[in-house]
Amino acid sequence: MLEYQSNPEVTRYIPWPVRSSEQVQEALEKGLTCTKIDKQGDSVLLSIELKESKKVIGQTNLNLVSEKNKYAEFGYVINPSYSGQGFVTEAASALITWAFANVDLHRIGAVMDQRNPKSRKVCERLGLRLEASHLEDDFFKNEWTSTWIFAILKSEWKTH
């Protein structure tokens, strides 16, 4: 995890800073408690690992944003050495499938920095639709950034 969490290019679009070994350990310990979604604010965090070696090469997460609206958002990050090989798409697809089957959700979305077109491509491959393009709506890491919002309904995912 340290390989990608300490990489400035990786953390550029992630809401945490470049992490030290100690910070990665703290994040891992906190992440180990993110195992269920029962109420608003809950999240699950899953590692993306290589099948043969069990090496962790990334992670994906799902956060319950609104109980009332049955809406959750997901995110993902991968070690750049393994990007472009379908790992994030596979992991995110499994997470969304699990979430719609096991959590009372109506829709799942993803919010991302427009400077990260690789992230947009993941959502497009998953069949999510672009619902919004916001201009300089997020003051992120000391600069105004623009975001895209992608989403999919449970009824759409079933036919996916």
C-alpha positions in Angstrom: 0.0 0.0 0.0 2.9 2.3 0.7 4.0 2.1 -2.9 0.9 3.9 -4.2 -0.2 5.9 -1.1 3.2 7.6 -0.9 3.2 8.5 -4.6 2.3 12.2 -5.3 0.9 11.5 -8.7 -1.5 8.9 -7.2 -2.6 11.1 -4.2 -3.0 14.1 -6.5 -6.7 13.3 -7.0 -7.3 11.5 -3.6 -8.6 13.3 -0.5 -5.6 12.3 1.5 -2.0 13.5 1.3 1.1 11.6 0.4 1.4 9.2 3.3 4.4 8.0 5.3 4.8 4.4 6.4 3.2 5.2 9.8 0.3 7.0 8.1 -0.3 4.1 5.8 -0.4 1.8 8.9 -2.9 4.1 10.6 -5.1 4.2 7.5 -5.0 0.5 7.2 -6.0 0.0 10.9 -8.9 2.4 10.3 -9.8 0.7 7.0 -10.0 -2.6 8.7 -13.0 -1.3 10.7 -14.9 -0.3 7.5 -16.6 -3.6 6.9 -20.4 -2.9 6.9 -22.9 -0.4 5.8 -25.8 -0.1 8.2 -26.3 3.7 8.5 -25.4 7.0 6.8 -21.7 7.6 6.9 -20.8 3.9 7.1 -18.3 2.6 4.5 -16.6 -0.5 3.3 -13.0 -0.6 2.1 -11.7 -3.5 0.1 -8.1 -4.1 -1.1 -7.3 -4.9 -4.7 -4.7 -7.6 -4.8 -2.9 -9.8 -7.3 -4.4 -13.4 -7.2 -1.1 -15.2 -7.3 1.1 -13.2 -4.9 -1.7 -11.5 -2.8 0.2 -8.2 -3.2 -2.1 -5.3 -2.5 -2.0 -3.0 -5.6 -5.0 -0.8 -4.9 -8.3 -0.3 -3.1 -11.9 0.5 -3.6 -14.5 1.8 -1.2 -18.2 2.5 -0.9 -19.7 5.1 1.4 -23.4 5.5 2.3 -24.1 9.1 1.6 -27.8 9.2 2.2 -30.0 6.6 3.9 -33.2 8.5 2.9 -32.2 8.6 -0.8 -30.6 5.2 -0.7 -27.5 6.7 -2.3 -23.9 5.6 -2.0 -20.6 6.7 -3.6 -17.6 4.6 -4.5 -14.0 5.4 -5.2 -10.8 3.6 -6.1 -7.1 4.0 -6.4 -4.4 1.8 -7.9 -0.7 1.5 -8.0 0.3 3.1 -11.3 2.4 0.0 -12.1 -0.8 -1.9 -12.5 -3.1 0.7 -14.1 -4.6 0.0 -17.5 -4.9 -3.7 -16.9 -8.6 -3.8 -15.8 -8.0 -4.4 -12.1 -9.9 -1.3 -11.0 -12.8 -2.0 -13.3 -13.0 -5.6 -12.1 -12.9 -4.6 -8.4 -15.4 -1.8 -8.8 -17.8 -4.0 -10.7 -17.6 -6.6 -7.9 -18.1 -3.9 -5.3 -21.2 -2.4 -7.1 -22.7 -5.8 -7.6 -22.2 -6.7 -3.9 -23.6 -3.3 -2.8 -26.8 -3.6 -4.9 -27.3 -7.1 -3.7 -26.6 -6.6 0.0 -27.3 -2.9 0.8 -30.7 -1.2 0.4 -29.5 1.2 -2.3 -31.3 2.9 -5.2 -28.3 4.4 -6.9 -24.5 4.5 -6.7 -22.3 7.3 -7.9 -18.8 8.5 -8.2 -17.4 12.0 -8.0 -14.1 12.7 -9.5 -11.6 15.4 -10.5 -11.9 16.3 -14.2 -8.1 16.3 -14.4 -8.2 12.5 -14.0 -9.6 11.1 -17.3 -8.5 7.5 -16.4 -11.0 7.6 -13.6 -13.7 8.7 -16.0 -12.9 5.8 -18.3 -13.5 3.4 -15.4 -17.0 4.7 -14.8 -17.8 4.6 -18.5 -16.6 1.0 -18.8 -18.8 0.1 -15.8 -21.8 1.6 -17.6 -22.3 4.6 -15.3 -23.6 7.7 -17.0 -22.2 11.2 -16.7 -24.8 13.2 -14.8 -23.0 16.4 -14.1 -19.9 18.4 -15.0 -19.2 21.1 -12.4 -16.8 23.9 -13.0 -14.4 24.8 -10.2 -16.8 23.5 -7.5 -14.3 22.0 -5.2 -11.5 23.8 -3.3 -9.2 20.7 -3.2 -5.6 20.8 -2.0 -5.4 24.5 -2.2 -6.8 25.0 -5.7 -10.2 25.2 -7.4 -10.9 22.0 -9.2 -13.8 20.9 -11.4 -15.6 17.6 -10.9 -17.6 15.0 -12.9 -20.4 13.1 -11.3 -21.3 9.6 -12.6 -24.1 7.3 -11.4 -26.1 4.2 -12.1 -29.5 3.0 -10.7 -30.0 -0.4 -9.2 -32.5 -1.2 -12.0 -29.9 -0.3 -14.6 -27.1 -2.4 -13.0 -29.3 -5.5 -13.1 -29.4 -5.3 -16.9 -25.7 -4.4 -17.0 
